[in-house]
Amino acid sequence: MRGRMIRLILIMVVLVTGFAAAVAITLRVTGFPEDLRFSPEQEYVYRIPFPLSIVVKEDQAGVIQPPNTDANEKYGGVCTALVIGPEHTGRAEVEVRLFGVIPVRRVVVNVTENVEVIPSGHAIGVLLATEGVVIVGHVPLRGLDGKQYHPARNAGLLAGDVLLAINDQQVSKVDDVERIISGLAASGSLNLKIKRNGQVLRKEIKPVVSAPIAGLRPRAMLGVYVQDPTAGVGTLTFFDPKSGVFAALGHMVSQPAPDVKLETGQSRIVEANISGVEAGSKGEPGEKIGTFRPGSAIVGTIHKNCRYGIYGRLQQEPSVSDYGKPIRIAPASEVVTGPAEILTVISGNKVGRYEVYIERVSQQQRPGDKGLVVAITDRALIAKTGGIVQGMSGSPIIQNGRLIGAITHVFVNDPKRGYGVLAEWMWQEAIRMASPEKAPEVISGAFLVPLPSKGRSLGEFGEIEPTNSYQAKLIIQQECMNWSKGRSVS
């Protein structure tokens, strides 16, 4: 009899534990948040269905209204309600329990001051360097004697080096390299002036006269691939007028070659001019056609290149757009499905405002680069571009007068739709760049909205492309930026 009772108790413990584990897993799978972030003077309601309940563990700042009967009646009556109505900043901690006894989730609530920035939408060019040409790789050469030579490797040249001058003759574009070499080859070894990690170095190299290839005459070569310093064209998302900190693109700048790094503190952004747009269609992403002069006025220095964009400090603020005054960055909890607008340039350097619709808001508990699904609804923009095109990376998304995110990707099979990154994540990265000691250790991704929206079932999106571009004349390729293809062997 006693053994049966023990077995019964053990079975009950296993069942309760299993049920608790199932609930905890369900909460995690459905995006039940562990960290919540809010602004003062905003009210949010969290409703917890039976058999779950909420226990306030810590709330010295008084940002949470304790669960009570009135709250239950006001917000549904069938579940425990956690009402968050902070009037000031602070931190609280609550616990979700099963049957009021078994803890299944610890939730931290942070209330922080409103952050205001100036949304931009200006077209920008990204430069790997402001002078010279970039060495993106080595190439072995076959000499007239049939032997193979590696002059660049033997001279200690590395991918990512910026070639500034050859025998003190300045190099400003790819064509200069071959022209200078052909005129100096007879003099024997050449003296190269390069920049590496911000330091100017001198390297001596002996050109090799290559054997005829594909009908080309023999010519002196260094055995390097060189490329103009253009990394691409995209869009400036926002900047802080007080500190000069800026954010752009919403995704990482891809490197022109695996070993070439976008050197933080050495790379720049400059204002670009959009000279035309090639409209997108199903299976063929469109593209902005942008130009800028590498010698044009420097707008800002890049200090960080990461998954959520590029970040740095402005030396010169861009011209004022319609949003010339700072607006608030919306916490993730305030972003909802529904109408919004984007700022971007489709002609010259004038920033335009265009209507979009937020189709889906992902419940991200941690930073992610695809927090929003955005559909272009503006007829004028669709007529001009076909939807989202490469070159729109970083175009700010504004909803209810608040900055909520930036365009990052286009759906190849449906160019009117694409992904966006939440502005909250971009601001967190900007803070980490500007003041690492002030960066929060825990970043929220709570999506508690006053009236939760069902949203729309989107199914499989298929292939997507980041919205940047890649060509010497800045013809946009497979992202919403514009990449530089032009490369030469010298």
C-alpha positions as MATLAB code, in Angstrom:
seq = 'MRGRMIRLILIMVVLVTGFAAAVAITLRVTGFPEDLRFSPEQEYVYRIPFPLSIVVKEDQAGVIQPPNTDANEKYGGVCTALVIGPEHTGRAEVEVRLFGVIPVRRVVVNVTENVEVIPSGHAIGVLLATEGVVIVGHVPLRGLDGKQYHPARNAGLLAGDVLLAINDQQVSKVDDVERIISGLAASGSLNLKIKRNGQVLRKEIKPVVSAPIAGLRPRAMLGVYVQDPTAGVGTLTFFDPKSGVFAALGHMVSQPAPDVKLETGQSRIVEANISGVEAGSKGEPGEKIGTFRPGSAIVGTIHKNCRYGIYGRLQQEPSVSDYGKPIRIAPASEVVTGPAEILTVISGNKVGRYEVYIERVSQQQRPGDKGLVVAITDRALIAKTGGIVQGMSGSPIIQNGRLIGAITHVFVNDPKRGYGVLAEWMWQEAIRMASPEKAPEVISGAFLVPLPSKGRSLGEFGEIEPTNSYQAKLIIQQECMNWSKGRSVS';
ca = [
       0.000    0.000    0.000;
       2.785    2.400    0.915;
       4.696    1.541   -2.272;
       1.589    2.239   -4.355;
       1.212    5.622   -2.703;
       4.849    6.517   -3.403;
       4.441    5.494   -7.067;
       1.284    7.589   -7.297;
       3.081   10.615   -5.850;
       5.992   10.108   -8.234;
       3.603    9.860  -11.186;
       1.894   13.075  -10.126;
       5.238   14.852   -9.757;
       6.302   13.668  -13.220;
       2.998   14.782  -14.735;
       3.113   18.226  -13.104;
       6.791   18.657  -14.042;
       6.097   17.541  -17.602;
       3.143   19.896  -17.855;
       5.267   22.755  -16.526;
       8.009   21.937  -18.996;
       5.472   21.823  -21.832;
       4.097   25.212  -20.835;
       7.594   26.692  -20.610;
       8.512   25.337  -24.038;
       5.227   26.626  -25.473;
       5.893   30.075  -24.034;
       9.354   30.163  -25.564;
       8.189   28.887  -28.929;
       5.346   31.422  -29.101;
       7.678   34.304  -28.288;
       6.705   34.918  -24.678;
       9.256   37.597  -23.763;
      11.933   37.391  -21.117;
      12.915   41.048  -21.383;
      10.544   43.972  -21.872;
      11.491   47.531  -22.754;
       9.177   50.529  -22.515;
       9.058   54.302  -22.508;
       7.553   56.383  -19.700;
       3.891   57.409  -19.862;
       2.908   54.473  -22.073;
       0.408   51.856  -20.866;
       0.658   48.194  -21.839;
      -1.333   45.199  -20.720;
      -0.068   41.644  -20.489;
      -2.757   38.949  -20.190;
      -1.860   35.509  -18.897;
      -4.294   32.585  -19.413;
      -5.082   29.992  -16.744;
      -3.309   27.994  -15.296;
      -0.607   30.659  -15.416;
      -0.398   33.640  -13.084;
       1.924   36.571  -12.480;
       3.871   37.379   -9.318;
       5.664   40.732   -8.995;
       9.073   39.896   -7.513;
      10.708   43.336   -7.560;
       9.423   46.813   -8.424;
      11.135   49.472   -6.355;
      10.477   52.123   -9.007;
       6.733   51.413   -9.112;
       6.435   50.782  -12.858;
       3.951   47.884  -12.541;
       0.364   47.891  -11.344;
      -0.124   44.650   -9.379;
      -2.573   42.103  -10.810;
      -6.026   42.590   -9.298;
      -9.717   41.916   -9.862;
     -10.368   45.305  -11.463;
      -7.605   44.743  -13.971;
      -8.984   41.315  -14.817;
     -12.450   42.699  -15.408;
     -11.141   45.637  -17.464;
      -8.951   43.523  -19.703;
     -10.956   40.344  -20.214;
     -11.907   38.825  -16.865;
     -10.643   35.341  -17.681;
      -6.942   35.839  -17.139;
      -4.493   37.514  -14.834;
      -3.469   40.915  -16.207;
      -0.128   42.620  -15.756;
      -0.661   46.356  -16.312;
       2.502   48.315  -17.098;
       1.930   52.077  -16.912;
       5.276   53.670  -16.046;
       5.444   57.388  -15.310;
       9.225   57.377  -14.919;
      12.245   55.180  -15.629;
      12.990   52.112  -13.591;
      13.354   48.348  -13.490;
      11.056   45.604  -12.314;
      11.039   41.834  -12.237;
       8.035   39.533  -12.443;
       7.614   35.782  -12.479;
       5.139   33.712  -14.453;
       3.991   30.703  -12.436;
       2.036   27.560  -13.140;
      -0.892   27.105  -10.714;
       0.603   30.006   -8.766;
       3.390   27.740   -7.483;
       5.769   26.471  -10.185;
       7.975   29.197  -11.795;
       8.082   28.878  -15.604;
       9.438   32.240  -16.741;
      11.324   35.187  -15.236;
      10.573   38.491  -16.965;
      12.628   41.677  -16.572;
      10.891   45.004  -17.302;
      13.063   48.007  -18.164;
      11.635   51.520  -18.545;
      14.106   53.895  -20.215;
      14.040   57.506  -21.357;
      12.747   58.316  -24.830;
      15.451   58.506  -27.489;
      15.138   61.039  -30.300;
      17.101   61.125  -33.565;
      16.711   62.777  -36.957;
      15.537   60.309  -39.644;
      17.414   60.813  -42.890;
      16.645   58.866  -46.090;
      19.573   60.485  -47.931;
      21.493   58.439  -50.490;
      25.071   57.753  -49.398;
      28.133   56.174  -50.942;
      30.338   53.849  -48.886;
      34.073   54.121  -49.552;
      36.598   51.519  -48.446;
      39.186   54.273  -48.805;
      39.175   57.959  -49.726;
      42.253   57.747  -51.966;
      44.100   55.226  -54.104;
      42.805   51.817  -55.176;
      42.204   48.718  -53.066;
      44.228   45.530  -53.526;
      41.695   42.709  -53.342;
      43.907   39.711  -54.106;
      47.028   38.189  -55.681;
      47.377   36.514  -59.068;
      50.327   34.315  -60.148;
      52.054   35.396  -63.370;
      53.677   33.246  -66.045;
      56.787   34.963  -67.386;
      58.257   34.884  -70.883;
      60.528   32.051  -69.702;
      57.478   29.906  -68.873;
      58.110   30.044  -65.132;
      55.483   31.127  -62.584;
      56.110   34.228  -60.461;
      54.415   35.832  -57.435;
      55.730   39.400  -57.331;
      52.963   40.864  -55.140;
      53.115   38.072  -52.590;
      56.917   38.212  -52.459;
      56.770   41.981  -51.919;
      54.501   41.506  -48.892;
      51.370   43.067  -50.372;
      48.118   41.970  -48.695;
      44.471   41.976  -49.706;
      42.965   45.098  -48.191;
      46.066   47.260  -48.726;
      45.327   50.595  -50.389;
      47.756   51.414  -53.197;
      48.417   55.168  -53.042;
      51.378   55.746  -55.382;
      53.915   53.995  -57.626;
      57.356   55.635  -57.685;
      55.674   58.688  -56.150;
      53.172   58.939  -59.004;
      49.715   59.189  -57.435;
      47.182   56.429  -58.069;
      43.554   57.627  -58.033;
      41.780   55.026  -60.196;
      42.270   51.484  -61.485;
      43.452   52.590  -64.946;
      46.313   54.554  -63.373;
      48.023   51.377  -62.202;
      48.577   49.843  -65.646;
      49.459   53.213  -67.174;
      52.137   53.971  -64.571;
      53.597   50.456  -64.591;
      53.924   50.359  -68.387;
      55.832   53.638  -68.323;
      58.201   52.604  -65.529;
      58.729   48.872  -66.113;
      62.054   49.410  -67.845;
      63.432   51.056  -64.688;
      63.416   47.720  -62.839;
      62.074   47.556  -59.286;
      59.263   49.921  -58.321;
      58.584   51.623  -55.013;
      54.972   51.321  -53.855;
      53.314   53.578  -51.314;
      50.481   51.739  -49.564;
      48.202   52.241  -46.587;
      47.487   49.341  -44.215;
      45.371   49.664  -41.067;
      45.781   53.437  -41.191;
      49.596   53.309  -41.504;
      51.496   54.383  -44.629;
      54.131   51.822  -45.707;
      56.679   51.501  -48.508;
      57.114   48.263  -50.455;
      59.555   47.419  -53.239;
      58.354   45.188  -56.043;
      59.827   43.935  -59.312;
      57.245   43.744  -62.115;
      57.104   40.602  -64.252;
      56.654   40.756  -68.011;
      53.892   38.204  -68.531;
      53.646   35.749  -71.399;
      50.995   36.540  -74.039;
      47.508   35.576  -72.812;
      44.439   35.212  -75.089;
      46.084   37.238  -77.843;
      47.193   40.063  -75.534;
      50.716   41.369  -75.981;
      53.275   40.786  -73.195;
      53.107   43.485  -70.541;
      54.649   44.307  -67.188;
      52.404   43.335  -64.242;
      52.540   43.327  -60.439;
      50.372   40.255  -59.918;
      47.524   41.931  -58.027;
      43.785   42.437  -58.437;
      42.952   46.089  -57.805;
      39.583   47.777  -57.401;
      38.288   51.296  -57.033;
      37.534   52.019  -53.349;
      33.770   52.159  -53.815;
      31.913   49.655  -51.618;
      28.425   50.734  -52.621;
      25.461   53.067  -52.333;
      22.735   52.788  -49.739;
      20.649   55.011  -47.473;
      21.416   56.904  -44.274;
      18.849   55.832  -41.652;
      19.256   58.356  -38.849;
      21.714   60.542  -36.981;
      21.918   62.075  -33.529;
      22.433   65.843  -33.873;
      23.958   66.064  -30.387;
      26.698   63.447  -30.727;
      26.991   63.179  -34.514;
      26.474   59.397  -34.345;
      24.836   57.934  -37.467;
      23.344   54.601  -38.545;
      22.878   53.389  -42.121;
      21.959   50.386  -44.316;
      20.456   48.141  -41.624;
      22.732   45.243  -42.601;
      26.443   44.539  -42.952;
      28.472   45.868  -45.864;
      29.685   42.813  -47.773;
      33.367   42.883  -48.602;
      34.573   42.963  -52.239;
      36.821   39.973  -51.478;
      37.018   37.560  -48.511;
      40.314   38.973  -47.227;
      39.370   42.630  -47.695;
      38.025   44.271  -44.559;
      36.051   47.469  -44.259;
      38.508   49.222  -41.964;
      36.624   50.960  -39.168;
      37.841   54.492  -38.700;
      39.334   54.516  -42.235;
      36.230   53.909  -44.352;
      33.856   56.764  -45.124;
      30.351   57.632  -46.213;
      29.742   60.466  -48.679;
      26.554   61.964  -50.057;
      25.479   60.313  -53.332;
      23.342   61.425  -56.254;
      20.720   59.083  -57.749;
      20.801   59.539  -61.511;
      18.199   56.901  -62.366;
      16.273   53.804  -61.307;
      15.834   50.461  -63.057;
      12.460   49.133  -61.913;
      12.264   45.668  -60.379;
      10.061   42.780  -61.470;
       9.400   39.227  -60.309;
      12.726   37.396  -60.212;
      14.715   40.529  -61.132;
      15.399   43.015  -58.307;
      15.457   46.624  -59.437;
      18.253   49.049  -58.734;
      19.060   52.664  -58.110;
      21.838   54.082  -60.256;
      23.961   56.299  -58.075;
      27.122   58.310  -58.562;
      29.531   60.228  -56.402;
      33.085   61.460  -56.613;
      35.576   59.835  -54.237;
      37.037   63.307  -53.750;
      33.723   64.854  -52.759;
      33.090   66.260  -49.284;
      33.321   63.648  -46.538;
      30.056   63.234  -44.660;
      31.088   60.695  -42.009;
      33.604   58.136  -40.786;
      32.574   54.497  -40.322;
      33.536   52.969  -36.967;
      31.409   49.804  -36.999;
      30.222   47.353  -39.671;
      27.900   44.685  -38.291;
      24.798   42.619  -38.980;
      22.504   45.570  -38.280;
      24.232   48.174  -40.431;
      27.162   50.568  -40.460;
      27.717   53.104  -37.690;
      30.011   56.052  -37.184;
      30.212   59.805  -36.690;
      29.293   62.585  -39.062;
      31.746   65.341  -39.907;
      29.026   67.099  -41.872;
      25.260   66.745  -41.494;
      23.259   66.093  -44.671;
      20.763   68.599  -45.956;
      17.506   68.729  -43.975;
      14.620   66.532  -45.195;
      10.933   66.840  -44.301;
      11.800   65.398  -40.899;
      14.251   68.130  -39.977;
      13.502   67.797  -36.283;
      14.251   64.815  -34.040;
      11.571   62.151  -33.618;
      11.346   59.353  -31.086;
      12.677   55.859  -31.711;
       9.793   53.505  -30.968;
      10.537   50.583  -28.642;
       9.721   47.237  -30.195;
       6.638   47.076  -27.983;
       5.066   50.035  -29.828;
       5.480   48.747  -33.381;
       2.238   47.415  -34.892;
       0.962   46.110  -38.203;
      -0.617   48.826  -40.307;
       0.209   51.901  -42.412;
       3.622   53.579  -42.260;
       5.949   55.491  -44.562;
       9.560   55.329  -45.712;
      12.044   58.062  -46.581;
      14.312   57.482  -49.584;
      15.805   59.134  -52.678;
      14.789   58.020  -56.181;
      16.028   61.053  -58.121;
      18.932   63.402  -57.519;
      19.424   63.997  -53.799;
      15.869   64.913  -52.776;
      14.397   62.727  -50.040;
      10.804   61.632  -50.717;
       8.099   60.217  -48.418;
       6.314   57.056  -49.604;
       3.477   54.972  -48.152;
       4.077   51.396  -46.999;
       2.205   48.819  -44.933;
       3.734   46.823  -42.073;
       2.414   43.308  -42.714;
       4.159   41.507  -39.894;
       6.070   42.371  -36.739;
       8.250   39.548  -35.417;
       8.323   39.003  -31.674;
      12.096   39.174  -31.324;
      13.469   38.646  -27.843;
      16.969   39.386  -29.099;
      18.271   41.551  -31.962;
      17.461   40.279  -35.438;
      17.751   41.740  -38.933;
      14.321   40.663  -40.201;
      11.955   42.037  -37.577;
       9.478   43.550  -40.040;
       7.765   42.481  -43.245;
       7.060   45.617  -45.271;
       4.888   46.064  -48.369;
       5.185   49.106  -50.644;
       1.716   50.600  -51.235;
       2.638   54.017  -52.658;
       1.483   54.094  -56.299;
       4.028   56.699  -57.366;
       6.929   54.698  -55.902;
       5.688   51.439  -57.457;
       5.348   53.138  -60.854;
       8.933   54.429  -60.612;
      10.737   51.488  -58.990;
       8.409   48.471  -59.045;
       8.672   48.314  -55.253;
      11.780   47.832  -53.109;
      14.979   48.143  -55.119;
      18.653   47.776  -54.386;
      19.947   51.039  -53.017;
      17.112   51.370  -50.472;
      19.025   49.649  -47.664;
      18.630   51.808  -44.594;
      15.587   53.763  -45.785;
      13.939   54.777  -42.481;
      10.429   53.498  -41.711;
       8.190   55.878  -39.755;
       4.894   54.977  -38.107;
       2.715   57.302  -36.014;
       5.449   59.921  -36.014;
       8.048   57.525  -34.607;
      11.049   55.811  -36.194;
      10.356   52.071  -36.120;
      12.931   50.542  -38.463;
      14.743   50.505  -41.821;
      14.394   48.614  -45.110;
      17.018   45.851  -45.504;
      15.953   43.173  -48.017;
      13.682   42.700  -51.021;
      11.776   39.509  -51.843;
      13.058   38.506  -55.276;
       9.761   36.916  -56.324;
       7.680   39.815  -54.986;
       9.641   43.088  -55.204;
       6.810   45.095  -53.632;
       7.630   43.398  -50.324;
      10.700   42.908  -48.201;
      12.224   42.827  -44.740;
      13.110   45.582  -42.323;
      15.186   45.766  -39.157;
      13.762   47.344  -36.008;
      15.103   50.807  -35.165;
      15.567   49.756  -31.545;
      18.273   47.278  -32.534;
      20.015   49.886  -34.699;
      20.036   52.371  -31.818;
      21.476   49.740  -29.485;
      24.342   49.170  -31.943;
      24.886   52.920  -32.285;
      25.160   53.238  -28.495;
      27.563   50.293  -28.323;
      29.731   51.979  -30.952;
      29.656   55.428  -29.353;
      29.838   54.427  -25.668;
      30.613   50.730  -25.104;
      30.446   51.205  -21.348;
      26.839   52.450  -21.619;
      25.569   49.656  -23.837;
      22.898   47.538  -22.106;
      23.810   43.948  -21.412;
      20.257   42.795  -22.051;
      18.288   44.030  -25.024;
      14.550   43.609  -25.112;
      12.376   42.369  -27.895;
       8.963   42.577  -26.290;
       5.918   42.967  -28.444;
       3.202   43.995  -26.022;
       0.740   46.218  -27.793;
      -2.463   47.812  -26.447;
      -4.580   45.928  -28.981;
      -2.686   42.896  -30.331;
      -3.093   42.425  -34.061;
      -3.582   39.051  -35.677;
      -1.460   40.101  -38.647;
      -1.442   38.159  -41.885;
      -0.183   34.678  -42.698;
       2.640   35.205  -45.160;
       3.753   31.652  -45.823;
       7.080   31.004  -47.551;
       8.805   34.141  -48.822;
      11.261   32.418  -51.102;
      14.524   34.044  -52.110;
      15.425   37.427  -50.657;
      18.182   39.876  -51.507;
      19.850   42.470  -49.284;
      19.208   45.901  -50.728;
      22.688   47.210  -51.576;
      24.530   47.537  -54.874;
      27.920   46.783  -56.375;
      29.555   48.447  -59.381;
      32.144   51.103  -60.167;
      29.367   53.305  -61.517;
      27.239   52.144  -58.603;
      24.789   49.917  -60.414;
      22.848   48.123  -57.668;
      23.228   44.383  -57.474;
      21.864   41.863  -55.004;
      21.217   43.980  -51.951;
      19.553   47.296  -51.226;
      22.910   49.000  -51.585;
      25.021   49.521  -54.705;
      28.230   47.558  -55.209;
      31.347   48.213  -57.211;
      32.114   45.453  -59.734;
      34.957   47.177  -61.569;
      38.162   45.271  -60.919;
      41.399   44.948  -62.857;
      44.428   42.675  -62.909;
      47.711   44.560  -62.818;
];
